[in-house]
Amino acid sequence: MQQNPQNQDVSLQIKKLDNQILRRIHSLYDRRQMKECTLQNMWITDFLFHQEQMGEPVFQRDVEEEFAINRATASKMLALMEEKGLIRRVSDAQDGRRKALQLEPAGRQLQQRYSAIRQELERQLVNGFSPEELEQLRRFLARMQANL
């Protein structure tokens, strides 16, 4: 079979890798054990946890920027996470109109479980890459994101 030139498109290669990553993550965790939490829930709890560790408050806008999602998507996702008891919104001390996002105990438990999955996935993804190659890959990916 001849190679389709479109199969060499970077966007297609990234999409294929994304599909493989999602399949691998799903194979590493049991949704029933995670109480039907989505992958986005896991990514957001991990983000909140690490920002919290640095003493940084997190607002909806921060989630939008970190995950490159629009306002409506972030709002809906965070509302569902609140309903699931993973996060809570707390009025900001400096500006009561703004609501900081904080992890609830269930969100912390989810983050702990996800952290192990993330570390295993990262180990598999970068296996065989030198530190220099990884740094170069990160720079290339950042440039692609900036291009869009």
Phi, psi and omega in degrees: 000136180284148178285127175285125181302331179294336180295346178269354179301134180300319181298320178292318179298320179293319179297319178296318178296319177301315179299318179295320179297314180298317178299319181294317178299315180299327179286340182271346178225155180258116183302326180296320179293329181269013178055046177057029176286145179275166176298323178299321177302317181294317180296318182291318178297323178295317178299312180299318180300311183291324176293320178299318179299330179270003180074021182260124173290150181238134179241168181306319181301324179296320178295317178303314182290316183298321186253007178053050178241158181277171185300315182296317179297314180298316181300313180295316181297315181292324177297318178294322178294325177294316178299324180283354180078022180272327181223168170222157177253130183235135179300136179288138181297323182278330183215099184300342179285335180272143180244118176280147179263132179228146178285138170270168179307320179295325177292323177294319178297317178298317180298319180297317178295316182293325182304317179295319178296315181299317180296319179295316179298314180299318179301316180292319182297319187262006179306127178089354178271140174281161176304323180294318178296320179297317179296319178296317178300315179299320179295317179298315180297319178297320178296318179298317179297318179295327179296332182269000000 
